[in-house]
Amino acid sequence: MMFNTENLGDFLRFCEHADVVSPLQTRSAAIQSPQHTPAAVLIGMAPDETGAWQILMTRRAETLRRHTGQIAFAGGKCDANDPTPIATALRETLEETGVSPDIWRVSGCLKACYTPSGFAITPVLAWANTLPETQRNPQEVAEIFWLPLDFALDLSRYTQRENLPALPYLHYDIWGATALMLHHLTMCWSAYSANNCVTRADNAGN
């Protein structure tokens, strides 16, 4: 698959309202409650020098109290001063990776991902025109890396762990809420592709 800024934006907008039943939605429906703490993450995408789209990822610092060493999107708890989950995701991304909020074009948000650890995480979908320079915050982030979007949208790459999807990539072990969000995007991609095939077939028949 080859994305450009136009069709990527179209796909991300589709994801916001896609009618798919994914493990992300199933688990969230089973455990959601008003007691979950609001949080947000940025699923930020940008093209590298070859034009291949990449997803901004972090490996959490070993010194953190929660989810130490895990692969995650940049993000965190919503502060009282954050007007929206989008503001939270952009602020946390700046704090953790040094990437300015100004470069991101936000396409929308997925439904909240409820976690067993007590968070209601809003995934914010955004993209940038070019791959930004990053500067990790060592107190929160051990490493910043880029995950190829094509890889993440390939359903055959996913494995199962405790009946939930996981995504091995190089030496990285992507699981938990992060893998659930990526897998949800993969299911959205399947629905988006099927919808486009039907549209093209209808147009060809006219």
C-alpha positions in Angstrom: 0.0 0.0 0.0 1.2 3.5 -0.7 -0.3 6.5 1.1 -0.1 10.2 0.3 -1.4 13.0 2.5 -4.8 12.9 0.8 -5.7 9.3 1.1 -4.1 8.9 4.5 -6.2 11.7 5.8 -9.3 10.1 4.2 -8.4 6.7 5.9 -7.9 8.3 9.3 -11.2 10.1 9.1 -12.8 6.8 8.1 -11.3 5.2 11.2 -13.0 7.7 13.5 -16.4 6.3 12.5 -15.6 2.9 11.2 -18.2 0.2 12.0 -15.9 -2.6 13.0 -16.0 -4.8 16.0 -12.4 -5.1 17.2 -10.8 -6.7 20.3 -10.2 -3.1 21.4 -13.9 -2.3 21.4 -14.9 -5.7 22.9 -12.5 -5.4 25.9 -13.4 -1.7 26.5 -17.1 -2.5 26.6 -16.5 -5.3 29.1 -14.5 -3.2 31.6 -15.4 0.4 31.1 -16.6 2.4 34.1 -16.9 6.1 35.2 -14.1 5.5 37.6 -11.5 5.2 34.8 -9.0 8.1 34.7 -9.1 10.0 31.4 -5.9 9.9 29.3 -4.9 10.4 25.7 -2.2 9.2 23.3 -1.1 10.5 19.9 -1.0 8.0 17.0 1.2 10.3 15.0 2.3 9.4 11.5 4.8 11.0 9.1 6.6 10.0 5.9 10.3 9.3 5.8 12.7 10.3 3.0 11.4 7.5 0.8 7.8 8.5 1.3 7.0 5.5 3.5 4.7 6.5 6.4 5.9 5.8 9.9 4.2 5.8 13.3 5.8 7.6 16.2 6.5 5.1 19.1 8.2 5.2 22.4 9.7 2.8 24.9 8.8 3.8 28.4 11.6 4.5 30.9 12.4 1.8 33.4 12.2 4.4 36.2 8.4 5.0 35.7 5.9 3.6 38.2 3.6 2.2 35.6 4.2 0.1 32.5 7.9 0.4 32.8 9.8 -0.5 29.6 6.7 -1.1 27.6 6.2 0.1 24.0 3.7 2.9 23.9 2.4 5.9 22.0 3.3 9.3 23.4 0.7 10.4 25.8 -0.6 10.4 29.4 -3.2 11.5 31.9 -5.5 14.4 31.1 -4.7 17.5 33.2 -7.3 19.9 34.5 -5.9 22.6 32.2 -6.3 20.4 29.0 -9.5 21.5 27.2 -9.7 18.3 25.2 -8.0 14.8 24.9 -6.4 16.2 21.7 -4.7 18.9 23.8 -3.5 16.2 26.2 -2.0 14.1 23.5 -0.2 17.0 21.8 1.1 18.3 25.1 2.3 14.9 26.3 4.0 14.3 22.9 5.9 17.5 23.2 6.9 16.7 26.8 8.0 13.1 26.0 9.5 13.4 22.4 10.2 17.1 21.9 7.9 17.2 18.8 6.0 20.4 18.5 2.2 20.3 18.4 2.3 22.8 15.5 3.5 20.1 13.0 0.5 17.7 13.6 -2.7 17.7 11.6 -5.3 16.0 13.7 -7.8 13.9 11.7 -9.9 12.8 14.7 -10.1 10.4 17.6 -11.0 6.8 18.1 -13.4 5.8 20.9 -11.7 5.5 24.3 -9.7 2.4 25.1 -10.5 1.3 28.7 -7.6 -0.6 30.4 -7.5 -3.0 33.3 -5.1 -0.5 35.0 -7.9 2.0 35.3 -7.4 4.4 32.4 -9.8 5.6 29.6 -7.4 6.4 26.8 -8.5 8.5 23.8 -6.4 7.6 20.8 -5.8 10.8 18.7 -5.1 10.3 15.0 -2.7 12.8 13.4 -0.2 13.2 10.7 2.7 15.5 9.7 4.2 16.4 6.3 7.7 15.3 7.2 9.4 13.1 9.7 10.2 15.4 12.7 13.3 15.6 14.7 12.8 14.1 18.2 14.3 14.8 21.6 13.4 12.3 24.2 12.7 13.2 27.8 14.9 10.7 29.6 12.7 10.8 32.8 9.8 9.3 30.8 11.2 7.8 27.6 14.0 5.3 27.2 13.8 5.3 23.4 11.9 6.8 20.4 11.5 4.8 17.2 9.3 4.7 14.1 7.0 1.8 13.2 6.3 1.4 9.5 2.6 2.0 8.9 2.5 -0.7 6.2 3.8 -3.2 8.8 1.3 -2.1 11.4 -1.7 -2.5 9.0 -0.7 -6.0 7.9 -3.0 -8.4 9.9 -0.6 -11.3 9.2 2.0 -9.7 11.4 -0.1 -10.0 14.6 0.1 -12.8 17.1 -2.1 -13.7 20.0 -1.3 -13.3 23.7 -4.0 -14.2 26.3 -6.6 -14.0 23.5 -5.5 -10.4 22.6 -3.4 -9.2 19.6 0.3 -8.5 20.0 2.7 -7.2 17.4 6.3 -8.2 17.3 8.5 -5.7 15.4 12.3 -6.2 15.2 13.3 -6.6 18.8 10.3 -4.7 20.1 7.4 -6.4 21.8 4.2 -4.4 21.2 1.3 -5.6 23.3 -1.4 -4.4 25.7 -3.5 -1.3 24.9 -0.9 -0.2 22.3 -1.3 -3.4 20.3 -5.1 -3.2 20.6 -5.1 0.3 19.1 -2.8 -0.7 16.2 -4.9 -3.8 15.6 -8.1 -1.7 15.5 -6.5 0.4 12.8 -5.7 -2.8 10.9 -9.3 -3.8 11.0 -10.4 -0.4 9.9 -7.9 -0.7 7.0 -9.6 -3.9 5.9 -13.0 -2.3 6.1 -11.7 0.8 4.3 -10.1 -1.2 1.5 -13.2 -3.4 1.0 -15.4 -0.3 0.9 -13.1 1.3 -1.7 -13.2 -1.9 -3.8 -17.0 -1.9 -3.8 -17.0 1.8 -4.8 -14.6 1.2 -7.6 -16.6 -1.8 -8.9 -19.8 0.3 -8.8 -18.2 3.1 -10.7 -16.8 0.7 -13.3 -20.3 -0.7 -13.8 -21.8 2.8 -14.5 
